[in-house]
Amino acid sequence: MNQTITPMGRVGGVSRAFTRAIVSQFHPRMLMALLLPFVVVLVGSAVLLWLLWEPVTLWLSNTVMQWPWMQQVDAWVVAIGLVSLNIWLVPIAATLILLPFAGLLGLAIAAVFIMPIVLRHLAGGAYADVKPRGRLGFAVSGWNAIWVMVIFVGGWLLTMPLWLIPPLALILPTLWWTFAFTRMLRLDALADYATPQERRLLIARHNGEFWLLGLICALLSLLPPAWFFLPVFSSLLFAHFGLEALRNQRAQEAAPRVEPPAGTPETISYRTLPPVQP
């Protein structure tokens, strides 16, 4: 049974998932789950800065800062009495390269390890009627996280020069984080509970809503305080929406089909009938 989902219905589903995720986030179990991705991000940031800070800053100084137009800009900045770009631009660029990778690692940890905890928590409550039918969920989530991280890292590095164009400095990071949240979490929210066929149908039917959820998470990531709770909150957000959508889809499939009266063609369209005369 196919039902057309109106734009208001799509926004309503996202709004309900957001509200439920906020309520779930304050459960003691979900508050405890905040610690793992936070520790991963903290340790990952320290390790990345310790191992890669010098190579990245040297690469920026020997390549990017040697571009002719960059040297011209640097000469102009020094000429007007400001500090050379090599002093402050290189450390900022190195930070913008390294720290997002630590955040991406935290998101991957949340997707692969925190999402099962989230799903078990929700399955014991409002979604107890949604039966798990997925197979090899951990392997599917792990492989998905790997390829999303590879594309994110490659795209982030390749598009960084465009950040020098002011609007793109905000737009491009938001788009890449939208990609990471959406492509990583929409599958992980369904891997353990939906069959491959159900996943394909749900993603095709609710693709717009999943990307809207990813955009919401990406916009929240622009606020530094959100980095602490966002890995778990984003998992709750996608899990609430995915399980609700899966429950509705199964209910529609299980609903009895109304057969047309005998002798009535199934392809008849009542919209084409002439209006009843008074």
Rosetta blueprint (number, residue, H / E / L):
1 M L
2 N L
3 Q L
4 T L
5 I L
6 T L
7 P H
8 M H
9 G H
10 R H
11 V H
12 G H
13 G H
14 V H
15 S H
16 R H
17 A H
18 F H
19 T H
20 R H
21 A H
22 I H
23 V H
24 S H
25 Q H
26 F L
27 H L
28 P H
29 R H
30 M H
31 L H
32 M H
33 A H
34 L L
35 L H
36 L H
37 P H
38 F H
39 V H
40 V H
41 V H
42 L H
43 V H
44 G H
45 S H
46 A H
47 V H
48 L H
49 L H
50 W H
51 L H
52 L H
53 W H
54 E H
55 P H
56 V H
57 T H
58 L H
59 W H
60 L H
61 S H
62 N H
63 T L
64 V H
65 M H
66 Q H
67 W L
68 P H
69 W H
70 M H
71 Q H
72 Q H
73 V H
74 D H
75 A H
76 W H
77 V H
78 V H
79 A H
80 I L
81 G L
82 L L
83 V L
84 S L
85 L H
86 N H
87 I H
88 W H
89 L H
90 V H
91 P H
92 I H
93 A H
94 A H
95 T H
96 L H
97 I H
98 L H
99 L H
100 P H
101 F H
102 A H
103 G H
104 L H
105 L H
106 G H
107 L H
108 A H
109 I H
110 A H
111 A H
112 V H
113 F H
114 I H
115 M H
116 P H
117 I H
118 V H
119 L H
120 R H
121 H H
122 L H
123 A H
124 G L
125 G L
126 A L
127 Y L
128 A L
129 D L
130 V L
131 K L
132 P L
133 R L
134 G L
135 R L
136 L L
137 G H
138 F H
139 A H
140 V H
141 S H
142 G H
143 W H
144 N H
145 A H
146 I H
147 W H
148 V H
149 M H
150 V H
151 I H
152 F H
153 V H
154 G H
155 G H
156 W H
157 L H
158 L H
159 T H
160 M H
161 P H
162 L H
163 W H
164 L H
165 I L
166 P H
167 P H
168 L H
169 A H
170 L H
171 I H
172 L H
173 P H
174 T H
175 L H
176 W H
177 W H
178 T H
179 F H
180 A H
181 F H
182 T H
183 R H
184 M H
185 L H
186 R H
187 L H
188 D H
189 A L
190 L L
191 A L
192 D L
193 Y L
194 A L
195 T L
196 P H
197 Q H
198 E H
199 R H
200 R H
201 L H
202 L H
203 I H
204 A H
205 R H
206 H L
207 N H
208 G H
209 E H
210 F H
211 W H
212 L H
213 L H
214 G H
215 L H
216 I H
217 C H
218 A H
219 L H
220 L H
221 S L
222 L L
223 L L
224 P H
225 P H
226 A H
227 W H
228 F L
229 F L
230 L H
231 P H
232 V H
233 F H
234 S H
235 S H
236 L H
237 L H
238 F H
239 A H
240 H H
241 F H
242 G H
243 L H
244 E H
245 A H
246 L H
247 R H
248 N H
249 Q H
250 R H
251 A H
252 Q H
253 E H
254 A H
255 A L
256 P L
257 R L
258 V L
259 E L
260 P L
261 P L
262 A L
263 G L
264 T L
265 P L
266 E L
267 T L
268 I L
269 S L
270 Y H
271 R H
272 T H
273 L L
274 P L
275 P L
276 V L
277 Q L
278 P L
